[in-house]
């Protein structure tokens, strides 16, 4: 849809207002008639363009409803609330322009100016905002999937530990090896997710200068909270059980953030999670193996 909207916008800006296709011999009306007809056609196209954009914003707003509001993360919460407000601002602007275009006083020049301003607004405000919104959704969805996988991993660690304590050494050795692989995959997934998170926050702050003071206050609060909080870590990140003791730390292979985006990083993260679940299935088969 974005490509279609950009194409229509380009037509509105670049095409001449006067059609110039009506021959003088075929009509006795003034030459202004084809200009007026062309202006009406262009106004109808521009109205349709605004309506399509409005549908796009409504669709994105609906997607945001299905994303959990990140109340525990001040930086993401600020981004979430800002983007939500942006959607409302987009809709207000679109409604305002639709009313202008629906006025009987609109002129051909007015249509041209509105189309020109709309194109500039999309390039400078709307398109970057939509990209940020999609990045946010993908980041949050990927983070949720990762949290579920990590919780599953920790449960399996506990189950393998119990199995080992029961004296079933034969199957436990195979499970431990698979568990090491699963832990490495999840650490890689977490690393990629964190890279995506940092890339999003840095980019969002850079594009919203008006939020600089709020982000700085959040940063100071986070520093104070981390300095006062007790040390805590996930079993995926540390050697907290004998089952996974000694496993190597995972590093993100050939990760060049300058060539990555939030979406590519999260795609890679989810890929590691998918590989982890394949290992979980192998472990299940080993447990039920006769």
C-alpha positions, -999 to +999 in steps of 0.1 A: +000+000+000+029+024+008+042+020-027+008+027-041+003+058-020+037+072-030+030+066-066-004+084-064+013+113-045+039+116-072+012+118-098-005+146-079+026+166-076+043+161-109+013+159-133+003+193-148-030+207-135-043+214-170-051+184-191-048+202-224-066+174-243-097+192-253-095+207-288-108+242-293-129+231-323-148+206-302-162+231-277-172+267-275-168+268-237-138+287-222-105+269-219-110+269-181-134+241-184-108+213-189-088+228-161-117+227-137-125+191-147-089+181-142-089+198-108-120+179-097-104+146-108-073+154-089-092+164-059-110+130-059-077+112-062-062+132-034-093+125-012-088+088-019-052+091-010-061+106+024-086+079+030-061+051+023-037+067+047-064+069+073-071+032+068-034+025+073-033+044+105-064+027+118-049-007+110-016+002+128-036+015+158-054-019+160-021-037+160-009-016+189-039-026+209-026-062+207+008-052+219+012-052+257+019-017+270+055-019+284+048-004+318+079-020+333+103-004+308+102+034+310+120+040+277+097+018+257+067+031+276+076+066+265+080+054+229+047+035+231+027+065+244+044+089+219+036+067+190+000+062+202-004+100+204+012+103+169-015+081+155-042+104+169-023+135+154-021+118+120-059+111+120-066+147+131-045+161+103-061+138+077-097+147+089-088+184+087-075+180+051-105+160+040-128+187+053-108+213+033-110+192+001-147+187+007-153+225+007-170+240-023-145+268-021-114+247-029-096+257-060-072+240-084-043+258-067-056+247-033-056+211-044-021+214-057-008+230-025-026+204-003-010+176-024+024+192-021+021+197+016+008+161+021+038+147+002+062+166+023+044+156+055+045+119+046+083+120+038+093+140+069+068+129+095+045+101+086+068+075+069+095+077+096+068+074+122+052+044+106+087+027+104+092+033+141+058+019+149+065-013+130+099-016+146+083-012+180+057-039+173+083-064+160+106-057+189+079-063+215+065-094+198+100-109+195+108-100+232+076-118+243+085-149+223+120-148+238+106-145+274+084-176+269+113-196+254+136-186+283+109-196+309+106-229+291+144-234+292+145-228+329+118-253+335+137-279+315+168-272+335+149-280+367+135-312+352+169-324+340+184-316+374+157-338+390+163-365+365+200-365+372+194-367+409+173-398+404+203-416+390+193-419+354+228-410+342+225-425+307+198-402+294+209-373+315+243-370+297+225-366+263+201-341+278+228-320+293+246-317+259+214-306+242+207-282+271+241-266+265+232-261+228+198-247+238+213-223+263+237-210+237+209-204+212+189-185+237+218-163+248+224-155+211+187-147+207+188-124+238+220-107+225+203-100+192+171-088+209+192-064+231+210-051+200+176-045+184+163-028+216+193-004+218+191+004+181+154+012+185+158+034+216+188+053+201+170+059+169+138+069+186+156+094+208+175+109+179+142+115+159+124+130+189+144+159+202+114+171+221+117+141+244+153+146+253+146+158+288+122+129+295+147+103+283+175+119+304+153+117+335+145+081+327+182+073+323+191+089+357+163+070+374+174+037+358+210+043+370+198+049+405+176+019+405+203-004+392+228+008+418+204+000+446+190-032+433+204-066+443+223-085+416+200-109+397+204-129+365+186-154+344+197-191+344+202-186+306+229-160+312+248-175+342+261-209+354+235-212+382+230-249+379+253-279+377+234-290+346+248-261+325+280-254+343+310-248+321+291-241+289+307-214+267+294-179+265+276-172+232+287-144+210+268-129+181+286-140+149+295-113+124+271-088+140+276-054+124+249-031+138+257-005+113+243-028+086+214-041+107+179-028+114+156-035+143+136-058+120+167-078+107+180-082+143+147-094+156+143-118+126+176-133+135+167-135+172+134-153+164+154-177+142+176-186+172+145-192+192+131-215+166+163-235+166+160-237+204+126-252+202+139-279+178+164-288+205+136-290+230+119-315+207+150-336+205+152-336+243+116-347+246+122-375+222+153-386+242+133-386+274+106-408+260+130-431+242+127-467+253 
